[in-house]
Amino acid sequence: MTATVDGASRVVDFEGLQIEYDDRVLEPRPWTAAQSHWAAELIGSAPPGPVLELCSGAGHIGLLAVRLAPRSLVCVDADATACAYLRRNAANAGIRVDVREGRMDAVLDADERFAVVIADPPWVTTDEVGRYPEDPLLAIDGGRDGLEVVRACLDVIAAHLSDGGSALLQTGPDQPDEVRALLEAYEDLELREVRVAERGALVRIDRP
């Protein structure tokens, strides 16, 4: 499926990146730059290999991370409109990005490995999405418990994170303990650190 940007688009400055989006795509929040900066720190000491961004939306988090710490970047999103904006934003930033449109468990080859994984999945519970009428449903609805897409991200991290690599997962502010419990199903992944951000939490997951 293909989609195009339209005349209703807006532009936000995201720490020097001009990020374009419209009402069909989640508006970039300034506080999410914290995830980009932390990812850049991890990229600096990560093993060789590209960076993967899951649920990338307009691409601002991953683009800023690899601008701060250059690496090859692969971005995945299921929404065609988000991918269209991501391609435009990457081109405007002069950053080459491999954009994969589709389900995250279907667009990655089984043997692909990534040194750092960035994930910004929807984490609002379905019964609370009405509190955010300005946000597109696909970008915020995390299912009945808010963790449906988080689980999918963890499966991808388990399958594709390099040895010695790290993943940064954005969650709701009260969800890190639930992520810790979910990680018990993965023998070689460990929750290393949690940082509380302005409107959410960032969870670092390592593969030692």
N, C-alpha and C positions, 0 to 999 in steps of 0.2 A: 504494500500500500504506500502511496506517496501523498504528501501534503505540501502545501505552500504557505508561506507567510503572507500576510495581507496588510492593507492600509491601516488597520486598527492597532498595529503594533506600537509598543512603547520601548524606550531604552532606559536602562538604569546603569549608573556607573558602579561597577563592582571592583573596587580597589584598582582602578585604572583600566579595567576591561569594560568595554561598552557592550552590555548584554541586552539583546533584543528579545522580546516576548510579547504575547498578548493574553487575553483572558482565558484562552484554552490551555495555557501553560502556567505552572505555579510561579508566582512572582519571586524573583531572587530576593532573599532576605539578607541584609548586611551581616547579621550575626553568624550566618553560615560560613563566612570567610574563616572563622576559627577552625573549621574542618579542613579547609584548604591549607592553612598555615601548618596545622599539625601534620597533615599528609606530606607536605613539603619537607618537614623535619625528618619524617620516616623515610622518604625517598632518598634523602642524603646518605643514609646508612644502610639502605636496603640491598639485598643481593641483586645481581643483574636481572634485567627483564623489564617489561612494560608495566604501566599502571592501568588498572581497570576501574572504571566508574560505572556502578549499577544505579538504575533509576535516575539517570543523569539530568532529565528535564532539559532546560535551556543550556546546560553545560557549564555553568559558571564555577561550580566548586572544583571540578576536575581541571578546567582550563587555568584557573588561578594557581592550582597546585603545581601543574607542570610548567607554568611560566616562572614560578618561584624556584623550582627544582626540575630542570628539563629532563623529561623521559618521554618515550613513546606512550601514547594514550589511546585506549580503546574505551568507547562509551556505549552503554546499552540502555535503551528505553523502549517500552512497548508502544508508546504513542507516536504516531507519525508526525503530528504537528510539532511536538517537542524535538524530534530528530531533525526536522527541517530548520527550526531555529538554532539548534545546536550546530548544524553544518554552517549556517550563516555566521554565527558568533565565532566559531573557530576560524573561519576564513577571514573575518574582520580582524581577528587577533593575530593572524599570521601563524597559527598553530595547526599543524597537520593532525587530524584526528580520524581514527577508524571508527565510524559510527555504525553500530549494529542495531537495527530496528526489529523488535520482536521480543518474545519471552526470553528471559535471561538464561533459562535452562535449555534453550533451543538454538541460540545464535553463537554459542562458544563451542569450539572444537574440544573434544575430550582431552587432547594432549596439550592444550594451551595452559600456560602457567604465567602468573603475574606476581611481581615483587611486592606491589602494594595494591590493595583494593579499597576503593572509596564507595560507600553505599549510603544513599539518602532515600530509603523506602518510605512509603506512606505508613504512618503509625497511629493515626486517629481511629478510634473504634467507630464502627459503622453507625451506632446510635448517637454519636456525638458530631458527625460531620456537618449537621445543620448549624452548628455554632460558627462555621466558617463559610458563609455563603459566597464570599468573594473568591474562594479557591476552587479549582476544577476538581470534581469528585475523584477522578482517576488518580490524581496526584496526592490525595490525602487519605483515602479510605483504606485502612489497614485490616479490614475484616472485623468479625465480631469481637475479637479480643485485641485488635490493633496490631497483632503480630503475624498476620498471614504472610505478608510480603517479607517481613524480617526473616521468617523461617526459610523462605526461598533464597534470600540473600545468604544466609548461613550455609545452605546446601551448596551454593555456588562457591563461596569462600572455601569450604572444605574440599571441593573438587579442584579448585584452580589456583589457590594461594601457594606460592613457592615455599620451599623449606627456608626458614629464616625470614620469611616475609611477614607483613603486618596488614591488617584490615582496619579501617575506621568506619564504624557503623553509627549513623545518626538514629536516635530513638526518641520516644517521648521521655520527659523528665523523670517519670516514675517507672520506666521499663528496664533499666540496666539489670536489676536483680532477676527479672524474668529472662533476660538474655543469658545471664550467667547460668540459670537452670537449664536453658535450652542447649547450652554448650556442653553439658554433661553427656550428650549423645555423640559427641565428636571426640575421639580419644586424643587427637594430636592438635587440638586447638585450645588456647587458654585465654581467658579474659585478663588482660594485663593492667588496664587502667581505665577509669571513667572520669570524664570531665563534664561538669554541669555547665551548660551554655545558657544563653538568654532565654530561649524558648524550648529547649530540648536538652538532650544529653549526647555526648560522644563517647563511644565505647571502642577501645583499642583491643583487637583480638590478634594474637600472635600464633604463628606456627613455628615452634622452636627448631 
